[in-house]
Amino acid sequence: MIFILWCALSLSPPGPAHAYDAPDDGGGVIIIEWQLSPDDTILDGYEIYRSQNGIDFEKVGFIGRNCNSIEDQTEDKIQYYYKVAFGYTVMARVSLLIGRIQFLLGPWLGIVK
């Protein structure tokens, strides 16, 4: 379990994000783009956070792995700040690892499935 936690903590974050107004949409849509994490293939995806003051961020979206952009519906004439973080479910990985260990070591440990 320590190994799994260490792996989760050592994952590389996505690269720099930038946001811009969607062209020819009449306002109300901002496109956020970022560089995929080098660990993209093992992530669940990316969480997008937005703030109007650059301090208090709230989650406004999630997009699966291998995607590096998302559109956000906004109000015109308001300044927004964005953060992009990777999503990785540690507990799902831990239970999967425990299941594999039980399967592999079961005959030697007396665990019968």
DSSP file (Angstrom, degrees, kcal/mol; ACC not computed):
  #  RESIDUE AA STRUCTURE BP1 BP2  ACC     N-H-->O    O-->H-N    N-H-->O    O-->H-N    TCO  KAPPA ALPHA  PHI   PSI    X-CA   Y-CA   Z-CA
    1    1 A M     >        0   0    0      0, 0.0     4,-2.4     0, 0.0     5,-0.2   0.000 360.0 360.0 360.0 -35.6    0.0    0.0    0.0
    2    2 A I  H  >  +     0   0    0      1,-0.2     4,-2.6     2,-0.2     5,-0.2   0.889 360.0  54.0 -63.5 -37.6    2.9    2.3    0.7
    3    3 A F  H  > S+     0   0    0      2,-0.2     4,-2.5     1,-0.2    -1,-0.2   0.925 108.8  47.5 -61.7 -45.3    4.1    1.6   -2.8
    4    4 A I  H  > S+     0   0    0      2,-0.2     4,-2.5     1,-0.2    -2,-0.2   0.925 112.7  48.7 -63.2 -44.6    0.8    2.5   -4.4
    5    5 A L  H  X S+     0   0    0     -4,-2.4     4,-2.1     1,-0.2    -1,-0.2   0.909 111.0  50.7 -62.0 -41.5    0.6    5.8   -2.4
    6    6 A W  H  X S+     0   0    0     -4,-2.6     4,-1.4     1,-0.2    -1,-0.2   0.907 109.6  51.0 -62.2 -41.7    4.2    6.6   -3.4
    7    7 A C  H  < S+     0   0    0     -4,-2.5     4,-0.4     1,-0.2     3,-0.3   0.919 109.5  49.9 -61.8 -43.0    3.3    6.0   -7.0
    8    8 A A  H >< S+     0   0    0     -4,-2.5     3,-0.8     1,-0.2    -1,-0.2   0.887 112.5  47.6 -63.3 -37.9    0.3    8.3   -6.8
    9    9 A L  H 3< S+     0   0    0     -4,-2.1    -1,-0.2     1,-0.2    -2,-0.2   0.719 109.5  53.8 -76.0 -19.9    2.4   11.0   -5.2
   10   10 A S  T 3< S+     0   0    0     -4,-1.4    -1,-0.2    -3,-0.3    -2,-0.2   0.358  78.8 120.6 -97.9   6.8    5.2   10.7   -7.8
   11   11 A L    <   -     0   0    0     -3,-0.8    75,-0.1    -4,-0.4    -3,-0.0  -0.416  68.1-114.6 -68.5 145.5    2.9   11.1  -10.8
   12   12 A S        -     0   0    0     -2,-0.1    27,-0.4     1,-0.1    -1,-0.1  -0.651  28.2-128.5 -83.0 134.6    3.8   14.0  -13.1
   13   13 A P        -     0   0    0      0, 0.0    72,-0.1     0, 0.0    26,-0.1  -0.264  34.9 -85.6 -73.7 166.5    1.2   16.9  -13.3
   14   14 A P        -     0   0    0      0, 0.0    22,-0.2     0, 0.0    23,-0.1  -0.321  51.6-102.5 -66.2 158.5   -0.1   18.2  -16.5
   15   15 A G        -     0   0    0     20,-2.0    69,-0.1     1,-0.2    22,-0.1  -0.055  62.9 -45.8 -73.2-178.4    1.9   20.9  -18.3
   16   16 A P        -     0   0    0      0, 0.0    19,-0.6     0, 0.0     2,-0.3  -0.131  58.9-143.7 -53.7 140.3    1.0   24.6  -18.2
   17   17 A A  E     -A   34   0A   0     17,-0.2     2,-0.3    65,-0.1    17,-0.2  -0.785  15.8-173.9-103.9 148.9   -2.6   25.5  -18.9
   18   18 A H  E     -A   33   0A   0     15,-2.6    15,-2.8    -2,-0.3     2,-0.4  -0.994   7.2-155.5-140.3 149.9   -3.8   28.5  -20.9
   19   19 A A  E     +A   32   0A   0     -2,-0.3     2,-0.3    13,-0.2    13,-0.2  -0.929  14.8 170.4-125.5 145.9   -7.3   29.8  -21.4
   20   20 A Y  E     -A   31   0A   0     11,-2.1    11,-3.1    -2,-0.4     2,-0.2  -0.988  40.5 -88.7-151.9 158.0   -8.8   31.9  -24.2
   21   21 A D  E     -A   30   0A   0     -2,-0.3     9,-0.2     9,-0.2    -2,-0.0  -0.462  47.9-111.5 -68.0 134.1  -12.1   33.1  -25.5
   22   22 A A    >   -     0   0    0      7,-2.4     3,-0.9    -2,-0.2     5,-0.4  -0.513  39.1-116.3 -66.6 127.8  -13.7   30.7  -28.0
   23   23 A P  T 3  S+     0   0    0      0, 0.0    -1,-0.1     0, 0.0    -3,-0.0  -0.374  85.9   2.9 -69.5 144.6  -13.7   32.5  -31.4
   24   24 A D  T 3  S+     0   0    0      1,-0.1    -2,-0.0    -2,-0.1     0, 0.0   0.777  92.4 115.7  57.3  33.8  -17.0   33.3  -33.1
   25   25 A D  S <  S-     0   0    0     -3,-0.9    -1,-0.1     4,-0.1    -3,-0.0   0.475  82.5-117.7-108.8  -2.9  -19.2   32.1  -30.3
   26   26 A G        -     0   0    0     -4,-0.2     2,-0.1     3,-0.0    -2,-0.0   0.610  67.1 -67.3  78.0  11.2  -20.8   35.4  -29.3
   27   27 A G  S    S+     0   0    0     -5,-0.4     3,-0.1     2,-0.1    49,-0.0  -0.105 101.3  89.2  95.9 164.0  -19.3   35.2  -25.8
   28   28 A G  S    S+     0   0    0      1,-0.1    46,-2.7    45,-0.1     2,-0.4   0.394  71.7  90.4  93.6  -3.3  -19.9   32.9  -22.9
   29   29 A V  E     - B   0  73A   0     44,-0.2    -7,-2.4    -7,-0.2     2,-0.4  -0.989  47.3-173.7-131.9 130.0  -17.3   30.2  -23.7
   30   30 A I  E     -AB  21  72A   0     42,-2.5    42,-3.0    -2,-0.4     2,-0.5  -0.964  16.0-144.5-116.6 136.7  -13.7   29.9  -22.6
   31   31 A I  E     -AB  20  71A   0    -11,-3.1   -11,-2.1    -2,-0.4     2,-0.5  -0.880  11.2-161.5-100.9 129.1  -11.4   27.1  -23.9
   32   32 A I  E     +AB  19  70A   0     38,-2.8    38,-1.9    -2,-0.5     2,-0.3  -0.949  12.2 179.9-111.4 128.3   -8.9   25.8  -21.5
   33   33 A E  E     +AB  18  69A   0    -15,-2.8   -15,-2.6    -2,-0.5     2,-0.3  -0.926   4.5 166.6-126.0 152.0   -5.9   23.8  -22.9
   34   34 A W  E     -A   17   0A   0     34,-2.0     2,-0.4    -2,-0.3   -17,-0.2  -0.956  40.3 -93.2-153.1 167.4   -2.9   22.1  -21.3
   35   35 A Q        -     0   0    0    -19,-0.6   -20,-2.0    -2,-0.3    34,-0.0  -0.726  49.6-109.0 -84.9 136.3   -0.1   19.7  -22.0
   36   36 A L        -     0   0    0     -2,-0.4   -21,-0.1   -22,-0.2    -1,-0.1  -0.298  35.6-103.3 -61.9 147.7   -0.9   16.1  -21.1
   37   37 A S    >   -     0   0    0      1,-0.1     3,-1.9   -23,-0.1     4,-0.1  -0.447  23.7-123.0 -64.8 143.6    0.8   14.6  -18.1
   38   38 A P  T 3  S+     0   0    0      0, 0.0     3,-0.3     0, 0.0    -1,-0.1   0.740 117.1  54.0 -58.4 -20.2    3.7   12.3  -19.0
   39   39 A D  T >> S+     0   0    0    -27,-0.4     3,-1.9     1,-0.2     4,-0.5   0.091  72.0 126.2 -98.5  21.2    1.7    9.7  -17.0
   40   40 A D  G X4  +     0   0    0     -3,-1.9     3,-1.3     1,-0.3    -1,-0.2   0.811  62.0  63.3 -50.9 -39.2   -1.5   10.3  -19.0
   41   41 A T  G 34 S+     0   0    0     -3,-0.3    -1,-0.3     1,-0.3    -2,-0.1   0.706 108.3  40.6 -66.6 -19.6   -2.0    6.6  -19.8
   42   42 A I  G <4 S+     0   0    0     -3,-1.9    -1,-0.3     3,-0.0    -2,-0.2   0.391  97.1  97.8-108.4   3.3   -2.5    5.6  -16.1
   43   43 A L  S << S-     0   0    0     -3,-1.3    22,-0.2    -4,-0.5    45,-0.2  -0.469  70.9-136.5 -85.2 160.5   -4.6    8.6  -15.0
   44   44 A D        -     0   0    0     43,-2.9    21,-0.8     1,-0.3     2,-0.3   0.785  67.0 -88.4 -78.8 -31.2   -8.4    8.7  -14.7
   45   45 A G  E     -CD  64  87B   0     42,-1.2    42,-3.4    19,-0.3     2,-0.4  -0.989  52.8 -52.7 155.4-153.9   -8.4   12.1  -16.4
   46   46 A Y  E     -CD  63  86B   0     17,-3.3    17,-2.2    -2,-0.3     2,-0.4  -0.968  32.5-147.4-128.8 136.5   -8.1   15.8  -15.6
   47   47 A E  E     -CD  62  85B   0     38,-3.4    38,-2.5    -2,-0.4     2,-0.5  -0.858  14.1-150.8-101.5 135.1  -10.0   18.0  -13.2
   48   48 A I  E     -CD  61  84B   0     13,-2.7    12,-3.1    -2,-0.4    13,-1.3  -0.918  11.4-168.6-111.3 129.7  -10.6   21.6  -14.1
   49   49 A Y  E     -CD  59  83B   0     34,-2.8    34,-2.1    -2,-0.5     2,-0.3  -0.914   0.9-164.5-119.0 143.7  -10.9   24.3  -11.4
   50   50 A R  E     +CD  58  82B   0      8,-2.6     8,-2.3    -2,-0.4     2,-0.3  -0.953   7.9 177.4-130.3 147.7  -12.1   27.9  -11.8
   51   51 A S  E     - D   0  81B   0     30,-2.1    30,-2.8    -2,-0.3     6,-0.1  -0.984  26.0-155.2-143.4 151.9  -11.9   31.0   -9.6
   52   52 A Q  S    S+     0   0    0      4,-0.4    27,-0.2    -2,-0.3     5,-0.1   0.552 101.8  34.8 -99.7 -12.4  -12.9   34.6   -9.9
   53   53 A N  S    S-     0   0    0      3,-0.3     4,-0.1    28,-0.1    27,-0.1   0.423 105.4-116.1-120.0  -0.2  -10.3   35.8   -7.4
   54   54 A G  S    S+     0   0    0      2,-0.2     3,-0.1    27,-0.1    26,-0.0   0.513 103.2  64.4  79.6   4.1   -7.4   33.5   -8.0
   55   55 A I  S    S+     0   0    0      1,-0.2     2,-1.1    26,-0.0    -1,-0.1   0.703  87.4  56.7-121.8 -53.4   -7.7   32.0   -4.5
   56   56 A D  S    S-     0   0    0      2,-0.0    -4,-0.4     0, 0.0     2,-0.3  -0.734  70.9-176.4 -93.4  96.3  -11.0   30.2   -4.0
   57   57 A F        -     0   0    0     -2,-1.1     2,-0.4    -6,-0.1    -6,-0.2  -0.697   8.5-168.9 -96.4 144.7  -11.1   27.5   -6.7
   58   58 A E  E     -C   50   0B   0     -8,-2.3    -8,-2.6    -2,-0.3     2,-0.3  -0.979  32.2-104.1-129.5 146.7  -14.1   25.2   -7.4
   59   59 A K  E     +C   49   0B   0     -2,-0.4   -10,-0.3   -10,-0.2     3,-0.1  -0.513  40.9 167.5 -70.2 126.9  -14.2   22.2   -9.6
   60   60 A V  E     +     0   0B   0    -12,-3.1     2,-0.3    -2,-0.3   -11,-0.2   0.407  57.8   3.6-120.5  -2.4  -16.0   23.0  -12.8
   61   61 A G  E     -C   48   0B   0    -13,-1.3   -13,-2.7    11,-0.1     2,-0.3  -0.987  45.3-153.4-173.6 163.6  -15.2   20.0  -15.0
   62   62 A F  E     -C   47   0B   0     -2,-0.3     2,-0.4   -15,-0.2   -15,-0.2  -0.985  14.0-177.4-145.1 138.2  -13.6   16.6  -15.5
   63   63 A I  E     -C   46   0B   0    -17,-2.2   -17,-3.3    -2,-0.3     4,-0.1  -0.997  28.6-108.5-138.6 143.1  -12.4   15.1  -18.8
   64   64 A G  E >   -C   45   0B   0     -2,-0.4     3,-0.7   -19,-0.3   -19,-0.3   0.006  47.8 -71.8 -66.7 170.8  -10.9   11.7  -19.4
   65   65 A R  T 3  S+     0   0    0    -21,-0.8    -1,-0.1   -22,-0.2     3,-0.1  -0.091 113.5  36.6 -59.2 161.4   -7.3   10.8  -20.2
   66   66 A N  T 3  S+     0   0    0      1,-0.2     2,-0.4    -3,-0.1    -1,-0.2   0.654  93.2 108.5  65.9  19.3   -5.8   11.6  -23.5
   67   67 A C    <   -     0   0    0     -3,-0.7    -1,-0.2    -4,-0.1    -4,-0.1  -0.987  41.9-179.7-122.6 135.6   -7.7   14.9  -23.7
   68   68 A N        +     0   0    0     -2,-0.4   -34,-2.0    -3,-0.1     2,-0.3   0.129  60.1  47.4-124.5  22.1   -6.0   18.2  -23.4
   69   69 A S  E     +B   33   0A   0    -36,-0.2     2,-0.3     2,-0.0   -36,-0.2  -0.992  49.8 177.9-157.0 156.8   -8.8   20.8  -23.7
   70   70 A I  E     -B   32   0A   0    -38,-1.9   -38,-2.8    -2,-0.3     2,-0.4  -0.981  25.8-123.8-154.5 151.5  -12.3   21.6  -22.4
   71   71 A E  E     -B   31   0A   0     -2,-0.3     2,-0.4   -40,-0.2   -40,-0.2  -0.827  21.2-159.3-100.6 140.7  -14.8   24.3  -22.9
   72   72 A D  E     -B   30   0A   0    -42,-3.0   -42,-2.5    -2,-0.4     2,-0.5  -0.978  15.6-132.4-121.7 129.6  -16.2   26.2  -19.9
   73   73 A Q  E     +B   29   0A   0     -2,-0.4     2,-0.2   -44,-0.2   -44,-0.2  -0.686  41.9 164.4 -79.1 125.5  -19.5   28.2  -20.0
   74   74 A T        -     0   0    0    -46,-2.7     2,-0.4    -2,-0.5     6,-0.0  -0.793  39.1-102.4-135.3 174.1  -18.9   31.6  -18.4
   75   75 A E    >   -     0   0    0     -2,-0.2     3,-0.8     1,-0.1   -47,-0.0  -0.814  44.2-107.8 -98.6 144.5  -20.4   35.0  -18.1
   76   76 A D  T 3  S+     0   0    0     -2,-0.4     3,-0.1     1,-0.2    -1,-0.1  -0.314  95.8  23.2 -68.3 153.3  -19.0   37.9  -20.2
   77   77 A K  T 3  S+     0   0    0      1,-0.2     2,-0.4    -2,-0.0    -1,-0.2   0.718  92.6 115.6  63.9  27.4  -16.8   40.6  -18.6
   78   78 A I    <   -     0   0    0     -3,-0.8     2,-0.4     2,-0.0    -1,-0.2  -0.991  64.1-129.1-122.6 134.7  -15.7   38.6  -15.6
   79   79 A Q        -     0   0    0     -2,-0.4     2,-0.3   -27,-0.2    -3,-0.0  -0.686  28.5-167.6 -83.5 131.9  -12.1   37.6  -15.1
   80   80 A Y        -     0   0    0     -2,-0.4     2,-0.4   -27,-0.1   -28,-0.2  -0.900  12.7-155.5-120.9 149.7  -11.5   33.9  -14.4
   81   81 A Y  E     -D   51   0B   0    -30,-2.8   -30,-2.1    -2,-0.3     2,-0.3  -0.946  16.4-160.1-118.5 143.0   -8.5   31.9  -13.2
   82   82 A Y  E     -D   50   0B   0     -2,-0.4     2,-0.3   -32,-0.2   -32,-0.2  -0.931  13.0-173.1-128.0 150.2   -8.1   28.2  -14.0
   83   83 A K  E     -D   49   0B   0    -34,-2.1   -34,-2.8    -2,-0.3     2,-0.4  -0.987   9.9-156.2-133.5 145.4   -6.1   25.3  -12.7
   84   84 A V  E     +D   48   0B   0     -2,-0.3     2,-0.3   -36,-0.2   -36,-0.2  -0.991  16.7 174.1-122.9 129.5   -5.8   21.8  -14.2
   85   85 A A  E     -D   47   0B   0    -38,-2.5   -38,-3.4    -2,-0.4     2,-0.2  -0.930  31.9-108.9-129.9 154.1   -5.0   18.8  -12.0
   86   86 A F  E     -D   46   0B   0     -2,-0.3     2,-0.5   -40,-0.2   -40,-0.3  -0.559  24.8-136.2 -82.1 150.8   -4.8   15.1  -12.8
   87   87 A G  E     +D   45   0B   0    -42,-3.4   -43,-2.9    -2,-0.2   -42,-1.2  -0.927  30.9 164.1-106.2 128.1   -7.5   12.7  -11.4
   88   88 A Y        -     0   0    0     -2,-0.5     2,-1.1   -45,-0.2   -45,-0.1  -0.945  29.8-144.1-147.7 118.7   -6.2    9.4  -10.0
   89   89 A T     >  -     0   0    0     -2,-0.4     4,-1.5     1,-0.2     5,-0.1  -0.724  16.1-176.9 -90.3 100.1   -8.2    7.1   -7.8
   90   90 A V  H  > S+     0   0    0     -2,-1.1     4,-2.5     1,-0.2    -1,-0.2   0.910  79.9  55.1 -62.8 -44.7   -5.7    5.7   -5.3
   91   91 A M  H  > S+     0   0    0      1,-0.2     4,-2.6     2,-0.2     5,-0.2   0.862 105.1  53.1 -63.0 -35.5   -8.2    3.4   -3.6
   92   92 A A  H  > S+     0   0    0      1,-0.2     4,-1.9     2,-0.2    -1,-0.2   0.916 111.8  46.1 -64.0 -41.0   -9.2    1.7   -6.9
   93   93 A R  H  X S+     0   0    0     -4,-1.5     4,-2.4     2,-0.2    -2,-0.2   0.877 111.9  51.8 -68.1 -37.6   -5.6    1.0   -7.6
   94   94 A V  H  X S+     0   0    0     -4,-2.5     4,-2.7     2,-0.2     5,-0.2   0.938 110.9  46.3 -65.2 -46.7   -5.0   -0.3   -4.0
   95   95 A S  H  X S+     0   0    0     -4,-2.6     4,-2.3     1,-0.2    -1,-0.2   0.875 112.5  51.2 -66.3 -35.2   -8.0   -2.7   -4.2
   96   96 A L  H  X S+     0   0    0     -4,-1.9     4,-2.0    -5,-0.2    -1,-0.2   0.923 111.7  47.2 -64.3 -44.1   -6.9   -3.9   -7.6
   97   97 A L  H  X S+     0   0    0     -4,-2.4     4,-2.5     2,-0.2    -2,-0.2   0.914 111.4  50.4 -63.6 -43.7   -3.4   -4.6   -6.3
   98   98 A I  H  X S+     0   0    0     -4,-2.7     4,-2.6     1,-0.2     5,-0.2   0.909 109.3  52.1 -62.3 -42.0   -4.7   -6.4   -3.2
   99   99 A G  H  X S+     0   0    0     -4,-2.3     4,-2.1     1,-0.2    -1,-0.2   0.909 110.9  47.2 -60.3 -42.1   -6.9   -8.6   -5.4
  100  100 A R  H  X S+     0   0    0     -4,-2.0     4,-2.7     2,-0.2     5,-0.2   0.896 111.1  51.0 -67.2 -40.2   -3.8   -9.5   -7.6
  101  101 A I  H  X S+     0   0    0     -4,-2.5     4,-3.0     2,-0.2     5,-0.3   0.926 110.9  48.5 -63.4 -44.0   -1.7  -10.2   -4.5
  102  102 A Q  H  X S+     0   0    0     -4,-2.6     4,-1.6     1,-0.2    -1,-0.2   0.900 113.0  48.6 -62.3 -40.1   -4.4  -12.5   -3.1
  103  103 A F  H  < S+     0   0    0     -4,-2.1    -2,-0.2    -5,-0.2    -1,-0.2   0.921 117.7  39.9 -65.7 -44.0   -4.7  -14.3   -6.4
  104  104 A L  H  < S+     0   0    0     -4,-2.7    -2,-0.2     1,-0.2     4,-0.2   0.881 128.0  30.5 -74.5 -38.8   -1.0  -14.8   -6.8
  105  105 A L  H >X S+     0   0    0     -4,-3.0     4,-2.0    -5,-0.2     3,-0.8   0.509  91.0 100.1 -99.9  -5.9   -0.2  -15.7   -3.2
  106  106 A G  H 3X>S+     0   0    0     -4,-1.6     5,-1.9    -5,-0.3     4,-1.1   0.880  79.7  51.5 -49.8 -50.8   -3.4  -17.3   -2.2
  107  107 A P  H 345S+     0   0    0      0, 0.0    -1,-0.3     0, 0.0    -2,-0.1   0.853 115.6  42.9 -59.1 -33.1   -2.3  -20.9   -2.6
  108  108 A W  H <45S+     0   0    0     -3,-0.8    -2,-0.2     1,-0.2    -3,-0.1   0.752 117.5  44.9 -83.5 -25.7    0.7  -20.3   -0.4
  109  109 A L  H  <5S-     0   0    0     -4,-2.0    -1,-0.2    -3,-0.2    -3,-0.2   0.440 112.8-112.1 -98.2  -0.6   -1.1  -18.2    2.2
  110  110 A G  T  <5 +     0   0    0     -4,-1.1     2,-0.6     1,-0.3    -4,-0.1   0.685  67.5 145.7  78.9  16.8   -4.1  -20.5    2.5
  111  111 A I      < -     0   0    0     -5,-1.9     2,-0.5    -6,-0.2    -1,-0.3  -0.794  31.5-162.3 -89.4 122.2   -6.5  -18.0    0.9
  112  112 A V              0   0    0     -2,-0.6    -9,-0.0     1,-0.1   -10,-0.0  -0.910 360.0 360.0-109.8 129.2   -9.1  -19.8   -1.2
  113  113 A K              0   0    0     -2,-0.5    -1,-0.1   -10,-0.1   -10,-0.0   0.357 360.0 360.0-112.4 360.0  -11.1  -18.0   -3.8
